[in-house]
Amino acid sequence: MIRCLLVEVTRNRKAQPIRIERAITADSLRVGRGADCAIHLPDHRVALHHALIRDADDGGHYLEAEGGSVGVDGELRHGAELAPGTRIAIGPYQFEVEVPVDGVDLVLAVELLHRRPREKAILERAPATLSELGLSKRCLVSWMGALIVVAGLLLPLLQAGSPAVRQALAGLPLKPMQAWNPGPLLSGHQAFASECDKCHQRPFEPVADSVCAGCHQAVVAHASPLVATTMRCAQCHRDHKGGKGLVQGDRPLCVGCHEALGRRAGTSPAGVSGFADGHPEFRLSFAARPEQPRARRIAQSDRRGLVEDSGLKFSHKAHSGKLRVPSDPQTIRNMSCADCHQVDRGGLGFRPVTMKEHCFDCHSEKLDFDPPQEAYRLPHGPERAVMDVLAQHYLARALREDVPPHRDGAAAAPAAQVVAAAAAKAQRASVALVDDMGCGFCHEIERSGDSGAWKVRPVRINGNWLPAARFAHDRHRSFACADCHEIGRSEKSSDVAIPDVARCRECHAGEVPSRGKVASTCAACHRFHQAAVAQPEPAVPAKANR
């Protein structure tokens, strides 16, 4: 191991030496112009790998030339012992071996003695200014300005305004009008990318709607008549943006109209100026009722109206965590949201929750009746089907059993009496289904007077609380459901656990990026909705009991 102290010597204007010391420790020291050399000499007169310094078994240090020779005390040699006082010339540099100091095996002082000469003769012959070349700045600027005007303005104008010039330049690979091209076209428009006049039929005038409609004849009207008369196609559909798409997706696309909604008379939604601080609170859509032909939209600040009338008795709190399965008390099941709420194939919504697929595994005993003698199971369906199964069950059992004789030895009861007794038992059994041991365990029951008649309230479960928004659950799979939906304290089926706009703002900023938040434009959550303006809002149908 060589412990070397390299002293770089430079001189000031008075030729006084300035020494800069640097310690180097390595098994061997390579000297040369290459960047991998331990002693780097940045001069083209030095080879990439000029020499190598190594130590020997006798305790001394030696320098060996690599592919050439070095000057040692005025003589050319292939190697030399590095004893104190030895002077070695490598290109324009001179090394001098000095007496070692404590902790150092070798001290080398290096100085650049022969600097590169200034090629004055070459500089004198080479012109260094425009005037020496016979040119002037004013003349050059004038010519360049004239060239820009001709190539960037006059020729494109001639091509745009003269069909003859346009036809004459049709065969050129680069046409003058392409100097006005602000960017690449959409991939679907690349077939006529060099034919600017196909869309821009008149210079310095916007593209007319009739030009767009000439090619897109199959596109149905997707704007209201008012919008169609006040806005142009190009205000929302802007080309020359390459792969970014033809539909404008930035903030002005939506805010241009929606910012003034709050100031217009007769409009209920507030104006929108952005998501970060100018977006109104969400309004949730509730399933329509028989007396209401359309879905109801309720703001999330209206806590009294924010109640879901689903017709079910359900608690999210009772269906999360480790639970004992009702149909098999010996089994403990750890339930999570994904056991019932399964994302559909599109990743935007969820598949409907049904009794057969999601509830039956744990609550199958709720359909059993007349235990423990005979395990009969009722169908999960309309009330009429349940009543028919009860009537058939008790009638079949009554007909199979022998009616005990009267005390006076009379014959068995007549068939009419047996049927009536079976019907009475079925009626009593149906009344028992109203309580928490039967259908009333999960469903809201409506009674009809004192006759005992009842029916299950229709089940209306909201499939989409925000139909005007577009939310992708698969993009939020890195979060737990409870991070956004407060279900840990939900003890009633009427609770609504949809996050409000404040919860979304914890992670999402507006169009302008914010530290630690995702930049979100209007188009990130909303589609263009004008196609549905002229159509009535459809009623949400009630789901059948499944």
C-alpha positions in Angstrom: 0.0 0.0 0.0 1.4 3.4 -1.1 0.7 6.4 1.1 1.6 9.3 -1.2 1.5 13.1 -0.6 1.0 14.8 -3.9 2.0 18.5 -3.9 0.7 20.6 -6.8 2.9 23.6 -7.4 1.7 26.7 -9.1 3.3 30.2 -9.2 1.9 33.7 -8.8 2.8 36.7 -10.9 6.0 37.1 -8.9 7.0 33.5 -9.6 6.6 32.6 -6.0 5.5 28.9 -5.5 2.0 28.1 -4.2 1.8 24.5 -2.9 -1.5 22.6 -2.6 -1.2 19.2 -0.9 -3.4 16.1 -1.5 -3.1 12.7 0.1 -3.4 9.6 -2.0 -3.5 6.0 -0.7 -3.6 3.0 -3.1 -1.8 -0.2 -4.0 -0.4 1.5 -7.1 -0.6 5.0 -8.6 -1.2 5.4 -12.3 -0.1 8.7 -13.9 -1.8 10.0 -17.1 -4.5 12.0 -18.8 -7.2 9.4 -18.3 -10.0 10.1 -15.8 -9.2 6.8 -14.0 -5.6 7.9 -13.1 -4.8 8.6 -9.5 -2.4 11.4 -10.6 -4.4 13.1 -13.3 -2.4 15.4 -15.7 -5.0 17.2 -18.0 -2.8 17.9 -21.0 -3.0 16.4 -24.5 0.8 16.0 -24.5 0.4 13.3 -21.8 -0.8 9.8 -22.7 -4.0 8.4 -21.2 -1.9 5.9 -19.1 1.6 7.3 -19.1 3.3 5.7 -16.1 2.7 3.5 -13.1 4.1 3.9 -9.6 4.4 0.8 -7.4 6.2 -0.3 -4.3 8.8 -3.1 -4.1 9.8 -5.7 -1.5 12.9 -3.7 -0.6 10.8 -0.9 0.7 11.4 1.5 -2.2 9.1 2.9 -4.8 9.6 2.7 -8.5 8.1 4.4 -11.6 7.6 2.4 -14.8 6.6 3.9 -18.2 3.6 2.4 -19.9 4.2 2.1 -23.7 6.9 4.8 -23.8 9.6 6.5 -21.8 10.0 9.2 -19.2 12.7 11.7 -18.5 14.7 10.9 -15.4 17.2 13.6 -14.4 17.6 14.6 -18.1 17.8 11.1 -19.5 15.0 9.1 -21.3 14.4 5.9 -19.4 11.7 3.2 -19.1 11.7 3.3 -15.3 13.4 4.8 -12.3 13.7 4.5 -8.5 11.8 7.3 -6.7 14.6 8.4 -4.3 14.5 11.9 -2.7 15.9 14.5 -5.1 15.0 12.6 -8.3 13.4 14.7 -11.0 11.1 13.1 -13.6 9.6 14.7 -16.7 6.3 13.5 -18.0 5.2 15.6 -21.0 5.1 19.3 -19.9 5.0 18.3 -16.2 8.0 17.9 -13.8 7.9 15.6 -10.8 10.4 16.0 -7.9 10.7 13.4 -5.2 11.0 15.1 -1.8 11.9 13.7 1.6 9.1 11.8 3.2 7.3 13.1 6.3 5.7 11.3 9.2 2.8 9.0 8.1 3.7 9.3 4.4 5.8 6.9 2.3 6.3 9.1 -0.8 6.2 12.9 -1.4 5.8 14.0 -5.0 5.9 17.7 -6.1 4.4 18.2 -9.6 4.6 21.5 -11.6 3.5 22.4 -15.1 6.7 23.9 -16.6 5.9 24.1 -20.3 2.5 25.7 -20.9 0.9 25.5 -24.3 2.1 28.5 -26.5 -0.4 31.0 -27.8 -0.8 30.5 -31.5 -0.6 34.2 -32.2 0.1 33.7 -35.9 -3.0 31.6 -36.3 -5.1 34.0 -34.4 -3.8 36.9 -36.5 -4.7 35.1 -39.7 -8.2 34.0 -38.5 -10.9 36.7 -38.7 -12.6 37.2 -35.4 -15.3 39.7 -36.2 -18.1 40.1 -38.8 -16.5 43.2 -40.2 -13.3 41.2 -40.8 -15.4 38.8 -42.9 -16.8 41.7 -44.9 -20.2 41.6 -43.2 -22.1 43.9 -41.0 -24.6 43.2 -38.2 -27.2 45.5 -39.6 -27.0 43.9 -43.0 -27.2 40.4 -41.6 -30.2 41.3 -39.4 -32.0 42.8 -42.3 -31.5 39.8 -44.5 -32.6 37.4 -41.7 -35.7 39.5 -41.0 -36.6 39.6 -44.7 -36.2 35.8 -44.8 -38.4 35.3 -41.8 -41.1 37.5 -43.3 -41.0 35.8 -46.7 -40.9 32.2 -45.3 -43.1 32.7 -42.3 -45.7 35.2 -43.7 -45.7 35.9 -47.4 -45.4 32.3 -48.7 -48.0 30.8 -46.3 -50.3 33.7 -47.2 -49.9 32.9 -51.0 -50.5 29.2 -50.3 -53.6 29.9 -48.2 -55.1 32.5 -50.5 -54.2 31.3 -54.0 -55.4 27.9 -55.3 -52.9 28.1 -58.1 -50.0 28.5 -55.6 -51.4 25.7 -53.4 -51.6 23.4 -56.4 -48.0 24.3 -57.5 -46.7 23.6 -54.0 -48.7 20.4 -53.5 -45.7 18.2 -54.3 -43.3 19.7 -51.8 -42.5 17.6 -48.8 -42.5 20.7 -46.6 -45.1 23.3 -47.4 -44.9 27.0 -46.3 -48.2 26.8 -44.3 -46.6 24.3 -41.9 -44.7 27.2 -40.5 -48.0 28.2 -38.8 -48.6 24.7 -37.4 -48.9 25.0 -33.6 -48.5 21.3 -32.9 -49.2 17.8 -34.2 -52.8 16.7 -35.0 -54.8 14.0 -33.4 -54.0 10.5 -34.7 -57.4 10.4 -36.5 -56.6 13.6 -38.4 -53.1 12.6 -39.4 -54.4 11.5 -42.9 -54.7 15.2 -43.9 -52.1 16.7 -41.6 -50.4 18.5 -44.5 -53.6 19.8 -46.0 -54.2 22.8 -43.7 -56.9 24.2 -46.0 -59.1 21.1 -45.4 -60.2 22.7 -42.1 -58.8 26.2 -42.3 -60.6 27.2 -45.4 -60.0 31.0 -44.9 -56.8 32.5 -43.5 -57.0 34.2 -40.1 -60.6 32.9 -39.5 -61.6 30.2 -37.0 -62.6 26.8 -38.3 -66.4 26.9 -39.0 -68.8 24.4 -37.4 -69.9 23.4 -40.9 -66.4 22.1 -41.7 -66.5 19.8 -38.6 -70.1 18.6 -39.4 -69.0 17.9 -43.0 -66.9 14.9 -41.8 -68.6 14.1 -38.6 -72.1 13.6 -40.0 -72.8 10.5 -37.9 -72.2 12.4 -34.6 -75.5 13.1 -33.0 -76.2 16.5 -31.5 -74.7 16.5 -28.0 -75.3 20.2 -27.0 -78.5 22.0 -26.1 -79.9 24.5 -28.8 -78.8 27.4 -26.6 -75.2 26.2 -26.4 -75.1 25.3 -30.1 -76.0 28.9 -31.0 -73.5 30.6 -28.7 -70.5 28.3 -28.8 -68.4 26.8 -31.5 -67.2 23.3 -31.8 -63.6 24.4 -31.5 -64.3 26.0 -28.1 -64.5 22.5 -26.6 -62.7 20.4 -29.2 -59.2 21.7 -29.9 -56.8 19.9 -32.2 -53.0 20.4 -32.6 -52.4 18.9 -29.2 -51.2 15.4 -30.3 -52.0 12.5 -28.1 -53.7 14.6 -25.4 -57.0 14.2 -27.2 -59.4 16.4 -29.0 -61.7 17.2 -26.1 -60.5 20.0 -23.9 -60.1 18.8 -20.4 -58.9 21.8 -18.5 -60.7 24.0 -16.1 -62.2 26.6 -18.5 -64.2 23.9 -20.3 -66.7 23.6 -17.4 -66.1 26.7 -15.3 -66.8 29.0 -18.3 -70.5 28.1 -18.0 -70.9 26.8 -14.4 -69.1 29.7 -12.7 -72.1 32.0 -13.4 -74.8 29.4 -12.4 -75.1 30.9 -8.9 -75.9 34.4 -10.3 -78.6 33.3 -12.7 -82.2 33.5 -11.6 -84.1 30.3 -11.1 -81.0 28.0 -10.8 -80.6 25.9 -7.7 -77.0 24.8 -7.9 -74.3 27.2 -6.7 -71.6 28.5 -9.1 -68.4 26.4 -9.5 -65.0 28.1 -9.8 -62.8 25.1 -9.0 -62.6 22.0 -6.8 -60.1 23.3 -4.2 -62.3 26.1 -2.8 -65.0 26.8 -5.3 -67.0 23.6 -5.5 -70.4 23.3 -3.8 -71.3 20.5 -1.4 -72.3 17.2 -2.9 -76.0 16.4 -3.5 -76.8 12.7 -3.2 -79.4 11.1 -5.3 -82.0 9.0 -3.4 -84.1 6.3 -5.0 -87.5 7.4 -6.2 -90.6 6.6 -4.2 -94.1 5.7 -5.7 -95.4 9.2 -5.0 -92.2 10.7 -6.5 -91.6 9.8 -10.2 -88.0 11.1 -10.1 -85.0 10.6 -7.9 -84.5 13.0 -5.0 -81.3 15.0 -4.7 -80.4 16.1 -1.2 -77.4 18.1 -0.1 -75.1 16.4 2.4 -75.5 19.3 4.9 -79.2 18.4 5.2 -78.8 15.8 7.9 -82.5 15.4 8.4 -83.2 14.6 4.8 -80.0 12.5 4.4 -81.8 9.3 5.4 -82.0 6.2 3.1 -85.4 4.6 3.2 -84.3 1.2 1.9 -87.0 -1.0 3.6 -84.3 -3.0 5.3 -83.1 -3.4 8.9 -79.4 -3.4 8.6 -76.3 -2.3 10.6 -72.9 -2.0 9.1 -71.4 -2.1 12.6 -73.0 -5.5 13.2 -71.5 -6.9 10.0 -67.8 -5.9 10.4 -65.0 -7.6 12.3 -65.0 -11.0 13.9 -68.5 -12.3 14.2 -70.3 -15.5 15.1 -72.2 -17.0 12.2 -75.9 -17.1 13.1 -76.6 -20.3 11.1 -73.5 -22.0 12.7 -72.7 -20.5 16.2 -69.5 -22.6 16.3 -68.0 -20.7 13.4 -66.3 -17.4 13.8 -66.0 -15.2 10.6 -63.9 -12.1 10.1 -66.0 -10.0 7.8 -64.8 -7.1 5.7 -66.5 -4.7 3.3 -65.3 -6.8 0.3 -67.4 -9.7 1.5 -70.6 -8.0 0.3 -69.4 -5.0 -1.8 -67.7 -6.4 -4.9 -66.4 -4.0 -7.6 -67.9 -4.6 -11.0 -65.9 -5.4 -14.1 -65.7 -1.7 -15.1 -64.1 -0.7 -11.7 -66.5 2.2 -11.3 -69.4 0.8 -9.3 -70.4 -2.3 -7.4 -72.4 -5.4 -8.1 -75.8 -5.6 -6.4 -76.0 -7.2 -3.0 -78.4 -10.1 -3.1 -79.7 -12.6 -0.5 -78.6 -15.6 -2.5 -75.0 -14.5 -3.1 -74.1 -12.5 0.0 -76.6 -13.1 2.9 -77.6 -16.8 2.6 -74.3 -18.2 3.9 -74.8 -16.7 7.3 -78.6 -16.2 7.6 -80.0 -19.3 6.0 -81.7 -20.3 9.3 -84.0 -17.3 9.0 -85.8 -19.2 6.2 -86.4 -22.3 8.3 -89.7 -22.9 10.0 -91.5 -25.4 12.2 -88.3 -26.7 13.8 -87.1 -29.0 15.2 -89.4 -31.8 14.1 -89.2 -31.1 10.4 -86.7 -28.6 8.7 -88.8 -26.8 6.1 -87.4 -23.8 4.3 -89.4 -20.9 3.0 -88.6 -19.3 -0.3 -87.0 -15.8 -0.3 -89.4 -14.0 -2.6 -92.9 -12.4 -2.8 -95.3 -12.7 0.2 -97.8 -14.7 -1.9 -95.1 -17.4 -2.6 -94.3 -17.6 1.1 -98.0 -18.0 2.0 -98.5 -20.7 -0.6 -95.6 -22.8 0.8 -97.0 -22.4 4.3 -100.5 -23.5 3.3 -99.2 -26.5 1.3 -96.9 -27.6 4.2 -99.6 -27.6 6.9 -102.2 -29.1 4.6 -100.0 -31.9 3.5 -99.1 -32.7 7.1 -102.7 -32.6 8.2 -103.7 -35.0 5.4 -100.9 -37.4 6.4 -101.9 -37.5 10.0 -104.8 -39.5 11.4 -107.4 -37.2 12.9 -108.1 -38.7 16.4 -111.7 -40.0 16.8 -114.3 -38.2 18.9 -114.9 -39.5 22.5 -118.2 -41.0 21.4 -116.5 -43.1 18.8 -117.6 -41.0 15.9 -115.6 -41.0 12.6 -112.6 -38.8 11.9 -113.2 -35.1 11.2 -114.4 -34.3 7.7 -112.0 -33.1 5.0 -113.3 -29.5 5.1 -112.6 -29.3 8.8 -109.0 -30.6 8.2 -108.4 -28.1 5.5 -109.8 -25.3 7.7 -107.5 -26.4 10.6 -104.5 -26.5 8.3 -105.3 -23.0 6.9 -105.6 -21.6 10.5 -102.2 -23.1 11.4 -100.7 -21.5 8.2 -102.2 -18.2 9.1 -100.8 -18.3 12.6 -97.4 -19.2 11.2 -97.5 -16.3 8.7 -98.3 -13.9 11.6 -95.2 -15.2 13.4 -93.0 -14.2 10.4 -93.6 -10.5 11.1 -91.4 -10.4 14.3 -87.6 -10.6 14.5 -87.6 -14.4 14.2 -89.0 -14.2 10.6 -89.1 -11.8 7.8 -89.1 -8.9 10.2 -85.5 -9.7 11.1 -84.2 -8.0 7.9 -87.3 -6.3 6.4 -89.6 -3.5 7.3 -93.1 -4.9 7.6 -96.4 -3.0 6.8 -99.5 -4.3 8.7 -103.0 -3.9 7.4 -105.4 -3.1 10.3 -106.3 -5.8 12.9 -106.8 -8.6 10.5 -103.2 -9.7 10.8 -102.4 -9.2 7.1 -99.0 -7.8 6.3 -96.6 -7.2 3.5 -92.9 -6.5 3.1 -92.0 -3.0 2.3 -90.4 -2.7 -1.1 -86.6 -2.7 -1.0 -85.0 0.3 -2.6 -81.2 0.3 -2.4 -79.3 3.1 -4.1 -77.0 1.8 -6.7 -75.4 5.1 -7.4 -75.4 8.1 -5.0 -73.7 10.4 -7.4 -74.9 9.5 -10.9 -73.5 12.8 -12.4 -70.0 12.0 -11.2 -67.5 9.4 -12.2 -65.6 7.7 -9.4 -63.3 4.7 -9.9 -62.9 2.6 -6.8 -60.1 0.5 -8.4 -57.9 3.6 -8.4 -58.4 4.0 -4.7 -57.7 0.4 -3.8 -54.6 1.5 -1.8 -56.9 2.9 0.9 -59.2 1.0 3.2 -62.9 1.5 2.8 -63.2 3.0 6.3 -60.7 5.8 5.3 -63.5 7.4 3.3 -66.7 5.8 4.5 -67.6 6.2 8.2 -69.3 2.8 8.9 -67.7 2.0 12.2 -70.5 3.7 14.1 -73.4 3.0 11.6 -76.1 1.1 13.6 -79.0 1.8 11.2 -79.8 1.0 7.6 -80.9 4.6 7.1 -77.3 5.9 7.7 -75.6 7.3 4.6 -71.8 6.9 4.6 -70.9 8.7 1.4 -67.9 11.0 2.0 -68.5 14.7 1.5 -66.4 17.2 -0.5 -64.3 18.0 2.5 -63.1 14.4 2.8 -62.2 14.4 -0.9 -60.2 17.6 -0.6 -57.9 15.9 1.9 -56.3 14.1 -1.0 -57.4 16.0 -4.1 -56.5 19.6 -5.1 -58.0 21.5 -7.9 -56.5 22.0 -11.3 -53.4 23.7 -9.8 -51.1 21.1 -8.1 -50.8 21.3 -4.4 -48.2 19.8 -2.1 -49.2 16.3 -1.0 -52.4 16.3 -3.1 -53.5 15.0 -6.5 -54.3 17.6 -9.1 -57.9 17.0 -10.3 -59.7 18.7 -13.1 -63.4 18.8 -13.7 -63.2 16.1 -16.3 -61.5 13.8 -13.8 -64.9 13.3 -12.1 -67.6 14.6 -14.5 -68.6 13.7 -18.0 -70.0 16.1 -20.5 -73.7 16.1 -19.7 -75.5 18.0 -22.4 -76.7 14.8 -24.1 -79.1 14.3 -21.2 -80.4 17.9 -21.0 -83.4 17.4 -23.3 -84.3 14.0 -21.8 -86.3 13.6 -18.5 -84.5 12.2 -15.6 -85.4 8.5 -15.3 -87.0 7.2 -12.1 -85.0 4.7 -10.2 -87.0 1.5 -10.1 -87.5 -0.5 -6.9 -85.5 -3.7 -6.7 -87.4 -6.9 -6.3 -86.7 -9.1 -3.3 -84.1 -11.5 -4.3 
